Amino acid sequence: LEAAGLDAWYSKREIMPGDNWAEKIAQGLKESNAMVVLVTPDALESDAVQSSISYALSERAFSKRLIPVIVGDSADFAKDRIPWIFNRLKTIKLSKDGENEEQFKKIVQVLKDAA
């Protein structure tokens, strides 16, 4: 995303040792114009990821600006853990084989259109 000229908030870079991670994430969400959610089986088990998705869905500012990105084979996902709203949103799928150039371009375009 940054290579395409977009600002990206990344927890491992934005949250320092000793920071209150919940407050930092909340601040990052409030300052963001859009959210790309990388959906993996592990992410779906994360309370923090689930809370961030809920926040984005409840905020008018994120209307049409929540971009779910399914990473890997959807057969590996527990169907009851995928938020129901993702069935109503256009998702982008990234494969594990690394052949994702077109999908990255779609993500960048959606973000630029939302700006």
All heavy atoms as an XYZ file, in Angstrom:
901
protein
N       0.828     -1.192      0.000
C       0.000      0.000      0.000
C       0.867      1.249      0.000
O       0.587      2.202     -0.707
C      -0.942     -0.002      1.205
C      -1.983     -1.128      1.256
C      -2.813     -1.045      2.523
C      -2.851     -1.123      0.027
N       1.908      1.219      0.822
C       2.792      2.382      0.876
C       3.541      2.566     -0.431
O       3.782      3.697     -0.852
C       3.743      2.257      2.062
C       3.009      2.424      3.381
C       3.861      2.166      4.606
O       4.922      1.510      4.488
O       3.446      2.603      5.693
N       3.893      1.473     -1.102
C       4.566      1.571     -2.402
C       3.671      2.240     -3.438
O       4.162      2.844     -4.394
C       4.990      0.181     -2.886
N       2.355      2.172     -3.227
C       1.394      2.815     -4.129
C       1.103      4.253     -3.708
O       0.231      4.898     -4.273
C       0.102      2.011     -4.170
N       1.809      4.746     -2.686
C       1.643      6.121     -2.253
C       0.576      6.343     -1.202
O       0.196      7.475     -0.924
N       0.090      5.264     -0.598
C      -0.938      5.373      0.438
C      -0.307      5.297      1.825
O       0.716      4.637      2.014
C      -1.960      4.240      0.281
C      -2.722      4.222     -1.035
C      -3.510      2.927     -1.169
C      -3.649      5.419     -1.130
N      -0.917      5.982      2.775
C      -0.497      5.857      4.170
C      -1.117      4.587      4.719
O      -2.301      4.324      4.503
C      -0.983      7.047      5.007
C      -0.247      8.321      4.678
O       0.916      8.243      4.258
O      -0.848      9.399      4.842
N      -0.331      3.802      5.429
C      -0.836      2.565      6.021
C      -0.491      2.549      7.506
O       0.632      2.862      7.893
C      -0.234      1.349      5.323
N      -1.477      2.197      8.309
C      -1.282      2.058      9.750
C      -0.998      0.596     10.005
O      -1.763     -0.275      9.593
C      -2.539      2.499     10.491
C      -2.377      2.627     11.966
C      -2.070      3.762     12.642
C      -2.516      1.609     12.960
N      -2.012      3.509     13.991
C      -2.272      2.181     14.216
C      -2.803      0.250     12.913
C      -2.317      1.472     15.400
C      -2.843     -0.471     14.090
C      -2.608      0.147     15.313
N       0.093      0.317     10.661
C       0.519     -1.062     10.892
C       0.880     -1.200     12.364
O       1.776     -0.512     12.848
C       1.703     -1.388      9.984
C       2.205     -2.802     10.077
C       1.350     -3.885      9.912
C       3.542     -3.056     10.326
C       1.813     -5.185      9.991
C       4.017     -4.353     10.404
C       3.150     -5.410     10.236
O       3.607     -6.697     10.314
N       0.180     -2.067     13.062
C       0.320     -2.159     14.521
C       1.754     -2.413     14.970
O       2.195     -1.842     15.957
C      -0.615     -3.235     15.084
O      -0.264     -4.512     14.592
N       2.480     -3.246     14.253
C       3.849     -3.563     14.688
C       4.774     -2.364     14.581
O       5.796     -2.308     15.240
C       4.397     -4.752     13.895
C       3.680     -6.028     14.259
C       4.277     -7.229     13.600
C       3.472     -8.435     14.042
N       4.007     -9.679     13.689
N       4.397     -1.397     13.781
C       5.192     -0.181     13.648
C       4.652      0.934     14.535
O       5.402      1.777     15.027
C       5.177      0.248     12.177
C       5.972      1.492     11.914
C       5.945      1.896     10.453
N       4.574      2.124     10.000
C       4.125      1.842      8.791
N       4.926      1.306      7.902
N       2.883      2.091      8.448
N       3.346      0.963     14.749
C       2.698      2.063     15.457
C       2.612      1.868     16.969
O       2.499      2.839     17.708
C       1.279      2.272     14.913
C       1.203      2.475     13.416
C       1.780      3.788     12.939
O       1.874      4.731     13.734
O       2.134      3.863     11.757
N       2.627      0.632     17.423
C       2.490      0.357     18.861
C       3.858      0.001     19.426
O       4.468     -0.979     19.016
C       1.471     -0.774     19.123
C       0.102     -0.389     18.535
C       1.367     -1.055     20.620
C      -0.926     -1.503     18.597
N       4.311      0.820     20.357
C       5.624      0.640     20.970
C       5.494     -0.085     22.314
O       4.418     -0.077     22.926
C       6.286      2.009     21.198
C       6.541      2.783     19.941
S       7.836      1.970     18.989
C       7.055      1.880     17.400
N       6.582     -0.683     22.782
C       6.541     -1.318     24.104
C       6.070     -0.323     25.158
O       6.491      0.832     25.176
C       7.999     -1.736     24.346
C       8.563     -1.907     22.968
C       7.884     -0.850     22.138
N       5.160     -0.758     25.992
C       4.615      0.087     27.050
C       3.359      0.848     26.645
O       2.672      1.394     27.499
N       3.060      0.905     25.336
C       1.842      1.575     24.880
C       0.615      0.749     25.260
O       0.671     -0.482     25.319
C       1.832      1.742     23.352
C       2.731      2.853     22.860
O       3.159      3.690     23.679
O       3.003      2.884     21.640
N      -0.490      1.436     25.480
C      -1.772      0.766     25.654
C      -2.260      0.418     24.253
O      -2.699      1.293     23.503
C      -2.760      1.684     26.374
C      -4.114      1.049     26.580
O      -4.622      0.337     25.718
N      -4.706      1.321     27.726
N      -2.162     -0.849     23.880
C      -2.441     -1.245     22.501
C      -3.889     -0.967     22.109
O      -4.162     -0.588     20.977
C      -2.057     -2.698     22.235
C      -2.814     -3.697     23.053
C      -2.464     -4.207     24.267
C      -4.067     -4.297     22.720
N      -3.422     -5.086     24.705
C      -4.414     -5.166     23.773
C      -4.927     -4.195     21.635
C      -5.589     -5.908     23.776
C      -6.092     -4.944     21.628
C      -6.409     -5.790     22.690
N      -4.829     -1.129     23.026
C      -6.236     -0.876     22.705
C      -6.442      0.599     22.363
O      -7.157      0.938     21.412
C      -7.139     -1.304     23.856
N      -5.828      1.497     23.132
C      -5.946      2.924     22.854
C      -5.287      3.291     21.530
O      -5.817      4.098     20.771
C      -5.319      3.737     23.986
C      -6.153      3.768     25.239
C      -5.503      4.575     26.361
O      -4.439      5.198     26.134
O      -6.073      4.581     27.457
N      -4.141      2.704     21.241
C      -3.435      2.998     19.992
C      -4.242      2.525     18.783
O      -4.314      3.220     17.772
C      -2.044      2.357     19.982
C      -1.082      2.946     20.996
C      -0.733      4.368     20.675
C       0.527      4.421     19.872
N       1.058      5.775     19.680
N      -4.846      1.354     18.886
C      -5.673      0.851     17.792
C      -6.890      1.751     17.605
O      -7.237      2.124     16.483
C      -6.081     -0.616     18.031
C      -4.848     -1.518     17.892
C      -7.185     -1.047     17.064
C      -5.072     -2.956     18.287
N      -7.532      2.124     18.707
C      -8.694      3.012     18.630
C      -8.314      4.342     17.973
O      -9.043      4.857     17.121
C      -9.276      3.241     20.016
N      -7.175      4.891     18.355
C      -6.710      6.147     17.765
C      -6.453      5.964     16.270
O      -6.842      6.808     15.461
C      -5.429      6.608     18.461
C      -4.828      7.858     17.871
C      -3.489      8.218     18.521
O      -3.070      7.602     19.500
N      -2.832      9.194     17.957
N      -5.812      4.866     15.903
C      -5.546      4.597     14.487
C      -6.826      4.480     13.676
O      -6.916      5.002     12.557
N      -7.831      3.828     14.246
C      -9.109      3.691     13.543
C      -9.790      5.046     13.369
O     -10.334      5.344     12.301
C     -10.030      2.732     14.295
C      -9.650      1.259     14.223
C     -10.488      0.445     15.188
C      -9.800      0.739     12.798
N      -9.749      5.867     14.403
C     -10.384      7.179     14.326
C      -9.720      8.065     13.281
O     -10.371      8.912     12.676
C     -10.346      7.864     15.689
C     -11.301      7.256     16.684
C     -11.191      7.913     18.034
C     -12.061      7.178     19.045
N     -11.845      7.644     20.402
N      -8.437      7.884     13.067
C      -7.698      8.719     12.120
C      -7.693      8.153     10.696
O      -7.160      8.773      9.790
C      -6.252      8.881     12.604
C      -6.154      9.655     13.911
C      -4.758      9.653     14.503
O      -3.851      8.996     13.948
O      -4.571     10.318     15.535
N      -8.302      6.988     10.504
C      -8.272      6.321      9.202
C      -9.481      6.659      8.354
O     -10.556      6.946      8.866
C      -8.211      4.802      9.398
O      -7.024      4.434     10.047
N      -9.280      6.592      7.048
C     -10.358      6.814      6.090
C     -10.961      5.510      5.588
O     -12.044      5.509      5.019
C      -9.848      7.595      4.882
C      -9.400      8.980      5.257
O      -9.920      9.565      6.185
N      -8.424      9.487      4.545
N     -10.231      4.421      5.720
C     -10.690      3.129      5.229
C      -9.978      2.040      6.018
O      -8.993      2.304      6.713
C     -10.390      2.981      3.740
N     -10.501      0.828      5.907
C      -9.879     -0.297      6.614
C      -9.785     -1.493      5.679
O     -10.778     -1.896      5.064
C     -10.692     -0.697      7.842
C     -10.081     -1.881      8.585
S     -11.126     -2.561      9.886
C     -11.239     -1.210     11.015
N      -8.588     -2.030      5.559
C      -8.364     -3.288      4.872
C      -8.201     -4.334      5.970
O      -7.330     -4.206      6.825
C      -7.090     -3.247      3.993
C      -6.818     -4.605      3.372
C      -7.212     -2.163      2.934
N      -9.075     -5.331      5.960
C      -9.010     -6.390      6.960
C      -8.434     -7.630      6.295
O      -9.034     -8.179      5.361
C     -10.409     -6.725      7.531
C     -10.308     -7.852      8.544
C     -11.039     -5.503      8.145
N      -7.253     -8.035      6.737
C      -6.662     -9.273      6.242
C      -7.273    -10.417      7.026
O      -7.012    -10.571      8.218
C      -5.141     -9.245      6.390
C      -4.431     -8.158      5.598
C      -2.940     -8.167      5.896
C      -4.695     -8.290      4.113
N      -8.098    -11.195      6.356
C      -8.854    -12.254      7.004
C      -8.111    -13.573      6.844
O      -7.954    -14.088      5.736
C     -10.274    -12.367      6.413
C     -11.081    -13.431      7.134
C     -10.986    -11.023      6.471
N      -7.626    -14.072      7.969
C      -6.984    -15.379      8.037
C      -7.697    -16.168      9.130
O      -8.409    -15.571      9.955
C      -5.490    -15.255      8.405
O      -5.388    -14.744      9.745
C      -4.734    -14.345      7.436
N      -7.517    -17.484      9.172
C      -8.135    -18.225     10.276
C      -7.715    -17.687     11.642
O      -8.541    -17.561     12.545
C      -7.649    -19.662     10.043
C      -7.470    -19.747      8.561
C      -6.913    -18.383      8.178
N      -6.440    -17.323     11.811
C      -5.976    -16.778     13.093
C      -6.602    -15.421     13.384
O      -6.960    -15.125     14.523
C      -4.447    -16.656     13.111
C      -3.761    -18.004     13.215
O      -4.414    -19.003     13.597
O      -2.549    -18.064     12.905
N      -6.737    -14.574     12.365
C      -7.333    -13.246     12.570
C      -8.773    -13.371     13.044
O      -9.226    -12.582     13.880
C      -7.266    -12.432     11.284
N      -9.481    -14.361     12.538
C     -10.878    -14.540     12.941
C     -11.012    -14.985     14.392
O     -12.069    -14.848     14.985
C     -11.578    -15.530     12.009
C     -11.777    -15.025     10.586
C     -12.369    -16.114      9.723
C     -12.635    -13.776     10.554
N      -9.952    -15.499     14.951
C      -9.957    -15.896     16.361
C      -9.526    -14.761     17.278
O      -9.593    -14.886     18.496
C      -9.041    -17.114     16.575
C      -9.493    -18.363     15.838
C     -10.889    -18.821     16.228
O     -11.237    -18.763     17.429
O     -11.652    -19.208     15.322
N      -9.093    -13.651     16.712
C      -8.583    -12.520     17.486
C      -9.715    -11.596     17.918
O     -10.443    -11.056     17.068
C      -7.573    -11.739     16.651
O      -7.304    -10.489     17.236
N      -9.840    -11.382     19.212
C     -10.845    -10.441     19.717
C     -10.568     -9.030     19.212
O     -11.497     -8.272     18.913
C     -10.876    -10.449     21.249
C     -11.454    -11.737     21.819
O     -12.195    -12.439     21.093
O     -11.166    -12.039     22.989
N      -9.292     -8.667     19.108
C      -8.936     -7.318     18.642
C      -9.370     -7.120     17.194
O      -9.895     -6.059     16.840
C      -7.433     -7.086     18.789
N      -9.183     -8.112     16.353
C      -9.598     -8.006     14.952
C     -11.118     -7.925     14.874
O     -11.674     -7.090     14.156
C      -9.059     -9.185     14.114
C      -9.664     -9.185     12.720
C      -7.543     -9.119     14.024
N     -11.798     -8.761     15.625
C     -13.262     -8.740     15.637
C     -13.775     -7.376     16.104
O     -14.721     -6.829     15.534
C     -13.818     -9.855     16.534
C     -13.548    -11.251     16.024
C     -14.349    -11.621     14.782
O     -15.343    -10.992     14.451
N     -13.911    -12.640     14.091
N     -13.150     -6.805     17.123
C     -13.553     -5.480     17.619
C     -13.322     -4.399     16.573
O     -14.156     -3.501     16.402
C     -12.789     -5.125     18.892
O     -13.161     -5.976     19.932
N     -12.202     -4.474     15.865
C     -11.908     -3.493     14.821
C     -12.921     -3.581     13.684
O     -13.370     -2.548     13.163
C     -10.495     -3.706     14.277
O      -9.535     -3.455     15.278
N     -13.301     -4.789     13.307
C     -14.308     -4.972     12.265
C     -15.642     -4.388     12.736
O     -16.309     -3.657     11.996
C     -14.453     -6.461     11.896
C     -13.186     -6.956     11.208
C     -15.682     -6.682     11.001
C     -13.118     -8.473     11.056
N     -16.023     -4.687     13.966
C     -17.285     -4.159     14.513
C     -17.273     -2.643     14.526
O     -18.275     -1.998     14.191
C     -17.520     -4.697     15.924
O     -17.738     -6.079     15.888
N     -16.148     -2.057     14.919
C     -16.022     -0.604     14.940
C     -16.241     -0.032     13.536
O     -17.023      0.902     13.341
C     -14.656     -0.188     15.474
C     -14.417      1.304     15.396
C     -14.907      2.147     16.379
C     -13.728      1.860     14.325
C     -14.706      3.522     16.301
C     -13.520      3.227     14.244
C     -14.013      4.053     15.232
O     -13.823      5.405     15.145
N     -15.556     -0.600     12.549
C     -15.663     -0.090     11.182
C     -17.087     -0.218     10.659
O     -17.575      0.670      9.961
C     -14.690     -0.829     10.269
N     -17.763     -1.295     11.004
C     -19.135     -1.495     10.539
C     -20.106     -0.520     11.190
O     -21.128     -0.175     10.601
C     -19.582     -2.930     10.797
C     -18.895     -3.994      9.949
C     -19.266     -5.371     10.438
C     -19.242     -3.817      8.474
N     -19.773     -0.065     12.390
C     -20.690      0.821     13.111
C     -20.456      2.303     12.811
O     -21.277      3.136     13.168
C     -20.572      0.588     14.617
O     -19.319      1.047     15.092
N     -19.370      2.629     12.159
C     -19.024      4.024     11.888
C     -19.403      4.418     10.466
O     -18.983      3.774      9.502
C     -17.529      4.260     12.090
C     -17.083      4.184     13.525
C     -17.667      5.292     14.376
O     -17.671      6.453     13.928
O     -18.120      4.981     15.488
N     -20.172      5.464     10.337
C     -20.593      5.951      9.020
C     -19.386      6.292      8.138
O     -19.416      6.109      6.923
C     -21.484      7.169      9.196
C     -21.860      7.805      7.871
C     -23.014      8.696      8.018
N     -24.166      7.797      7.860
C     -25.412      8.155      7.996
N     -25.704      9.363      8.327
N     -26.388      7.309      7.810
N     -18.308      6.782      8.742
C     -17.120      7.160      7.976
C     -16.526      5.978      7.201
O     -15.845      6.174      6.203
C     -16.062      7.751      8.899
N     -16.789      4.754      7.653
C     -16.248      3.578      6.982
C     -17.230      2.963      5.990
O     -16.952      1.916      5.428
C     -15.819      2.522      8.009
C     -14.523      2.842      8.696
C     -14.517      3.395      9.958
C     -13.312      2.604      8.081
C     -13.332      3.700     10.601
C     -12.116      2.900      8.708
C     -12.120      3.455      9.975
N     -18.364      3.618      5.761
C     -19.335      3.099      4.803
C     -18.675      2.961      3.432
O     -18.110      3.924      2.909
C     -20.535      4.033      4.717
O     -21.443      3.561      3.764
N     -18.721      1.781      2.885
C     -18.088      1.438      1.598
C     -16.578      1.587      1.649
O     -15.922      1.721      0.623
C     -18.689      2.269      0.465
C     -20.163      2.010      0.279
C     -20.712      2.786     -0.873
C     -22.211      2.524     -0.974
N     -22.839      3.238     -2.047
N     -16.020      1.587      2.851
C     -14.568      1.737      3.014
C     -13.966      0.618      3.851
O     -12.869      0.752      4.365
C     -14.259      3.091      3.650
C     -14.663      4.224      2.745
C     -14.459      5.544      3.405
N     -14.830      6.602      2.470
C     -14.439      7.835      2.564
N     -13.664      8.205      3.541
N     -14.833      8.725      1.683
N     -14.701     -0.460      4.021
C     -14.197     -1.653      4.703
C     -13.932     -2.681      3.616
O     -14.860     -3.101      2.915
C     -15.209     -2.173      5.718
C     -14.851     -3.495      6.394
C     -13.585     -3.356      7.231
C     -16.007     -3.968      7.270
N     -12.675     -3.046      3.452
C     -12.287     -3.956      2.386
C     -11.783     -5.264      2.996
O     -10.663     -5.330      3.509
C     -11.184     -3.334      1.494
C     -11.685     -2.025      0.902
C     -10.778     -4.291      0.386
C     -10.894     -0.852      1.317
N     -12.623     -6.306      2.972
C     -12.183     -7.598      3.479
C     -11.291     -8.298      2.440
O     -11.658     -8.382      1.266
C     -13.464     -8.389      3.699
C     -14.595     -7.496      3.342
C     -14.033     -6.309      2.641
N     -10.140     -8.753      2.890
C      -9.208     -9.465      2.020
C      -8.993    -10.850      2.614
O      -8.416    -10.999      3.693
C      -7.870     -8.702      1.896
C      -6.890     -9.476      1.024
C      -8.096     -7.298      1.339
N      -9.496    -11.851      1.912
C      -9.363    -13.240      2.352
C      -7.985    -13.723      1.928
O      -7.633    -13.688      0.741
C     -10.446    -14.141      1.710
C     -11.848    -13.574      1.926
C     -10.316    -15.574      2.197
C     -12.316    -13.528      3.340
N      -7.194    -14.171      2.893
C      -5.834    -14.628      2.615
C      -5.801    -16.148      2.715
O      -6.035    -16.723      3.778
C      -4.828    -14.009      3.609
C      -3.416    -14.476      3.287
C      -4.914    -12.489      3.594
N      -5.533    -16.793      1.593
C      -5.443    -18.250      1.577
C      -6.723    -18.899      1.074
O      -7.607    -18.245      0.515
N      -6.816    -20.173      1.302
C      -7.934    -20.980      0.834
C      -9.109    -20.850      1.789
O      -8.984    -21.150      2.983
C      -7.489    -22.442      0.729
C      -8.531    -23.339      0.105
O      -9.679    -22.897     -0.101
O      -8.195    -24.498     -0.187
N     -10.251    -20.405      1.285
C     -11.415    -20.206      2.152
C     -11.900    -21.510      2.780
O     -12.610    -21.480      3.785
C     -12.547    -19.517      1.389
O     -12.899    -20.264      0.247
N     -11.492    -22.647      2.244
C     -11.855    -23.935      2.843
C     -11.188    -24.119      4.208
O     -11.647    -24.922      5.025
C     -11.467    -25.083      1.917
N     -10.130    -23.367      4.473
C      -9.419    -23.454      5.756
C     -10.103    -22.641      6.859
O      -9.672    -22.681      8.005
C      -7.979    -22.947      5.608
C      -7.147    -23.826      4.690
O      -7.500    -25.003      4.511
O      -6.155    -23.315      4.135
N     -11.159    -21.906      6.531
C     -11.823    -21.019      7.476
C     -13.034    -21.707      8.100
O     -13.806    -22.353      7.394
C     -12.297    -19.743      6.777
C     -11.182    -18.870      6.309
C     -10.472    -19.176      5.156
C     -10.837    -17.736      7.002
C      -9.442    -18.366      4.717
C      -9.806    -16.917      6.572
C      -9.112    -17.241      5.429
N     -13.196    -21.516      9.401
C     -14.412    -21.983     10.071
C     -15.542    -21.057      9.641
O     -15.484    -19.849      9.888
C     -14.226    -21.964     11.580
N     -16.542    -21.585      8.973
C     -17.620    -20.759      8.412
C     -18.348    -19.934      9.472
O     -18.784    -18.829      9.201
C     -18.635    -21.643      7.668
C     -18.049    -22.391      6.501
C     -17.530    -21.453      5.442
C     -16.965    -22.237      4.280
N     -15.981    -21.536      3.532
N     -18.449    -20.454     10.688
C     -19.172    -19.728     11.737
C     -18.354    -18.573     12.313
O     -18.870    -17.779     13.079
C     -19.614    -20.679     12.846
C     -18.447    -21.332     13.572
O     -17.393    -21.560     12.948
O     -18.600    -21.622     14.768
N     -17.094    -18.447     11.940
C     -16.256    -17.358     12.452
C     -16.168    -16.176     11.484
O     -15.787    -15.086     11.877
C     -14.837    -17.862     12.744
C     -14.748    -18.896     13.842
C     -15.166    -18.366     15.191
N     -14.265    -17.329     15.643
C     -14.548    -16.434     16.564
N     -15.724    -16.436     17.149
N     -13.679    -15.523     16.922
N     -16.506    -16.380     10.223
C     -16.453    -15.289      9.259
C     -17.650    -14.374      9.513
O     -18.789    -14.843      9.531
C     -16.466    -15.819      7.812
C     -15.204    -16.652      7.555
C     -16.560    -14.663      6.816
C     -15.146    -17.303      6.206
N     -17.414    -13.087      9.754
C     -18.531    -12.173     10.020
C     -19.568    -12.233      8.895
O     -19.220    -12.205      7.713
C     -17.859    -10.800     10.086
C     -16.440    -11.094     10.461
C     -16.122    -12.397      9.797
N     -20.825    -12.303      9.258
C     -21.909    -12.439      8.286
C     -21.904    -11.331      7.247
O     -22.243    -11.548      6.086
C     -23.273    -12.480      8.986
C     -23.609    -11.172      9.652
C     -23.295    -10.788     10.921
C     -24.276    -10.058      9.047
N     -23.729     -9.503     11.149
C     -24.339     -9.032     10.016
C     -24.828     -9.825      7.791
C     -24.926     -7.805      9.754
C     -25.412     -8.585      7.537
C     -25.453     -7.605      8.530
N     -21.483    -10.144      7.638
C     -21.504     -9.008      6.729
C     -20.560     -9.215      5.545
O     -20.775     -8.662      4.468
C     -21.182     -7.681      7.481
C     -21.510     -6.456      6.618
C     -19.724     -7.656      7.912
C     -22.961     -6.229      6.377
N     -19.537    -10.038      5.717
C     -18.609    -10.282      4.618
C     -19.305    -10.985      3.454
O     -18.830    -10.932      2.326
C     -17.400    -11.079      5.085
C     -16.411    -10.274      5.898
C     -16.686     -8.981      6.312
C     -15.204    -10.812      6.260
C     -15.780     -8.246      7.062
C     -14.289    -10.093      7.005
C     -14.573     -8.802      7.400
N     -20.426    -11.647      3.722
C     -21.198    -12.259      2.642
C     -21.905    -11.197      1.810
O     -22.355    -11.473      0.702
C     -22.236    -13.234      3.205
C     -21.577    -14.422      3.857
O     -20.558    -14.912      3.384
N     -22.143    -14.886      4.953
N     -22.013     -9.987      2.324
C     -22.686     -8.900      1.618
C     -21.693     -7.881      1.043
O     -22.083     -7.001      0.291
C     -23.638     -8.183      2.571
C     -24.679     -9.079      3.166
C     -26.009     -8.407      3.158
N     -27.074     -8.966      3.946
C     -27.616    -10.148      3.808
N     -27.130    -10.984      2.956
N     -28.635    -10.539      4.546
N     -20.446     -7.992      1.440
C     -19.423     -7.071      0.945
C     -18.584     -7.756     -0.127
O     -18.333     -8.962     -0.071
C     -18.496     -6.643      2.086
C     -19.115     -5.874      3.238
C     -18.081     -5.658      4.336
C     -19.679     -4.548      2.774
N     -18.146     -6.976     -1.089
C     -17.219     -7.488     -2.097
C     -15.892     -7.762     -1.406
O     -15.352     -6.901     -0.720
C     -17.040     -6.441     -3.195
C     -16.013     -6.780     -4.207
C     -16.626     -7.507     -5.362
C     -15.617     -7.623     -6.501
N     -15.312     -8.968     -6.819
N     -15.420     -8.966     -1.526
C     -14.138     -9.326     -0.922
C     -13.090     -9.524     -2.015
O     -13.415     -9.759     -3.176
C     -14.241    -10.620     -0.088
O     -14.649    -11.689     -0.930
C     -15.224    -10.467      1.057
N     -11.866     -9.406     -1.594
C     -10.728     -9.673     -2.473
C     -10.021    -10.885     -1.896
O      -9.846    -10.992     -0.683
C      -9.799     -8.447     -2.545
C     -10.550     -7.273     -3.177
C      -8.529     -8.770     -3.325
C      -9.809     -5.956     -3.151
N      -9.610    -11.794     -2.758
C      -8.947    -13.016     -2.300
C      -7.493    -13.005     -2.724
O      -7.172    -12.771     -3.890
C      -9.659    -14.248     -2.854
C     -11.065    -14.373     -2.313
C     -11.737    -15.627     -2.774
C     -13.137    -15.633     -2.164
N     -13.903    -16.776     -2.527
N      -6.625    -13.226     -1.741
C      -5.191    -13.355     -2.002
C      -4.818    -14.821     -1.885
O      -5.213    -15.492     -0.928
C      -4.369    -12.547     -1.002
C      -4.541    -11.038     -0.999
C      -3.629    -10.414      0.053
C      -4.240    -10.447     -2.370
N      -4.059    -15.296     -2.835
C      -3.615    -16.686     -2.772
C      -2.290    -16.760     -2.026
O      -1.561    -15.777     -1.912
C      -3.466    -17.268     -4.177
O      -2.433    -16.611     -4.874
N      -2.007    -17.939     -1.528
C      -0.750    -18.145     -0.800
C       0.436    -18.310     -1.741
O       1.574    -18.252     -1.308
C      -0.869    -19.383      0.099
C      -1.786    -19.183      1.275
C      -1.799    -20.428      2.134
C      -2.720    -20.268      3.318
N      -2.749    -21.474      4.151
N       0.158    -18.501     -3.031
C       1.252    -18.756     -3.971
C       2.009    -17.499     -4.388
O       3.004    -17.573     -5.096
C       0.745    -19.493     -5.208
C      -0.204    -18.657     -6.065
O      -0.324    -17.435     -5.847
O      -0.833    -19.240     -6.963
N       1.528    -16.329     -3.954
C       2.242    -15.083     -4.234
C       1.851    -14.417     -5.536
O       2.366    -13.366     -5.869
N       0.953    -15.006     -6.315
C       0.501    -14.423     -7.575
C      -0.683    -13.510     -7.314
O      -1.818    -13.824     -7.649
C       0.126    -15.536     -8.564
C       1.261    -16.459     -8.920
C       2.364    -15.751     -9.688
O       2.056    -14.864    -10.513
O       3.545    -16.074     -9.451
N      -0.427    -12.340     -6.735
C      -1.505    -11.465     -6.284
C      -1.424    -10.038     -6.810
O      -2.092     -9.152     -6.283
C      -1.519    -11.439     -4.748
C      -1.856    -12.781     -4.162
O      -2.890    -13.353     -4.481
N      -0.987    -13.284     -3.298
N      -0.650     -9.799     -7.836
C      -0.445     -8.433     -8.330
C      -1.774     -7.752     -8.692
O      -1.999     -6.598     -8.336
C       0.487     -8.443     -9.540
C       0.911     -7.056     -9.974
C       1.746     -6.319     -8.942
O       2.485     -6.960     -8.174
O       1.643     -5.077     -8.890
N      -2.652     -8.443     -9.382
C      -3.943     -7.850     -9.773
C      -4.809     -7.541     -8.555
O      -5.492     -6.524     -8.511
C      -4.684     -8.765    -10.750
C      -4.074     -8.799    -12.135
C      -3.943     -7.420    -12.773
O      -4.936     -6.664    -12.772
O      -2.837     -7.105    -13.256
N      -4.779     -8.426     -7.563
C      -5.566     -8.207     -6.356
C      -5.043     -6.989     -5.596
O      -5.829     -6.201     -5.067
C      -5.561     -9.459     -5.469
C      -6.337    -10.612     -6.053
C      -5.524    -11.440     -7.050
O      -4.466    -11.066     -7.513
N      -6.052    -12.604     -7.388
N      -3.716     -6.818     -5.523
C      -3.143     -5.648     -4.862
C      -3.577     -4.367     -5.574
O      -3.895     -3.364     -4.939
C      -1.623     -5.728     -4.786
C      -1.111     -6.727     -3.776
C      -0.152     -7.656     -4.135
C      -1.579     -6.728     -2.469
C       0.318     -8.570     -3.216
C      -1.114     -7.645     -1.551
C      -0.166     -8.565     -1.919
N      -3.602     -4.409     -6.897
C      -4.043     -3.239     -7.666
C      -5.498     -2.903     -7.345
O      -5.863     -1.729     -7.252
C      -3.876     -3.482     -9.162
C      -2.427     -3.465     -9.618
C      -2.314     -3.748    -11.101
C      -0.860     -3.791    -11.543
N      -0.720     -4.151    -12.961
N      -6.340     -3.925     -7.172
C      -7.748     -3.691     -6.826
C      -7.866     -3.034     -5.453
O      -8.652     -2.105     -5.268
C      -8.521     -5.020     -6.809
C      -8.819     -5.566     -8.167
C      -9.597     -6.866     -8.031
C      -9.725     -7.564     -9.357
N     -10.418     -8.852     -9.235
N      -7.076     -3.518     -4.499
C      -7.111     -2.942     -3.137
C      -6.716     -1.470     -3.202
O      -7.389     -0.603     -2.633
C      -6.185     -3.716     -2.176
C      -6.701     -5.142     -1.982
C      -6.063     -2.992     -0.839
C      -5.707     -6.065     -1.293
N      -5.640     -1.175     -3.896
C      -5.164      0.208     -4.016
C      -6.225      1.083     -4.681
O      -6.515      2.192     -4.222
C      -3.826      0.266     -4.784
C      -3.465      1.690     -5.181
C      -2.707     -0.354     -3.952
N      -6.841      0.582     -5.743
C      -7.862      1.377     -6.429
C      -9.061      1.657     -5.546
O      -9.579      2.769     -5.512
C      -8.306      0.683     -7.721
C      -9.170      1.570     -8.585
C      -8.450      2.862     -8.979
O      -7.332      2.828     -9.510
N      -9.062      3.999     -8.737
N      -9.518      0.641     -4.811
C     -10.651      0.845     -3.896
C     -10.304      1.906     -2.854
O     -11.106      2.782     -2.546
C     -11.069     -0.491     -3.221
C     -12.057     -0.244     -2.102
C     -11.640     -1.445     -4.254
N      -9.094      1.844     -2.303
C      -8.674      2.824     -1.304
C      -8.562      4.232     -1.894
O      -8.982      5.207     -1.263
C      -7.356      2.400     -0.668
C      -7.421      1.161      0.211
C      -6.032      0.704      0.619
C      -8.293      1.404      1.432
N      -8.044      4.326     -3.077
C      -7.942      5.651     -3.718
C      -9.318      6.204     -4.035
O      -9.551      7.402     -3.877
C      -7.077      5.563     -4.973
C      -5.594      5.415     -4.653
C      -4.731      5.421     -5.884
C      -3.269      5.365     -5.484
N      -2.376      5.416     -6.662
N     -10.241      5.345     -4.462
C     -11.599      5.796     -4.741
C     -12.310      6.257     -3.467
O     -13.147      7.154     -3.503
C     -12.419      4.682     -5.395
C     -11.973      4.373     -6.815
O     -11.186      5.173     -7.392
O     -12.399      3.329     -7.347
N     -11.965      5.640     -2.332
C     -12.613      5.970     -1.056
C     -12.064      7.266     -0.456
O     -12.722      7.873      0.376
C     -12.429      4.828     -0.064
N     -10.887      7.670     -0.881
C     -10.239      8.849     -0.292
C     -10.919     10.142     -0.656
O     -11.623     10.300     -1.559
C      -8.769      8.902     -0.699
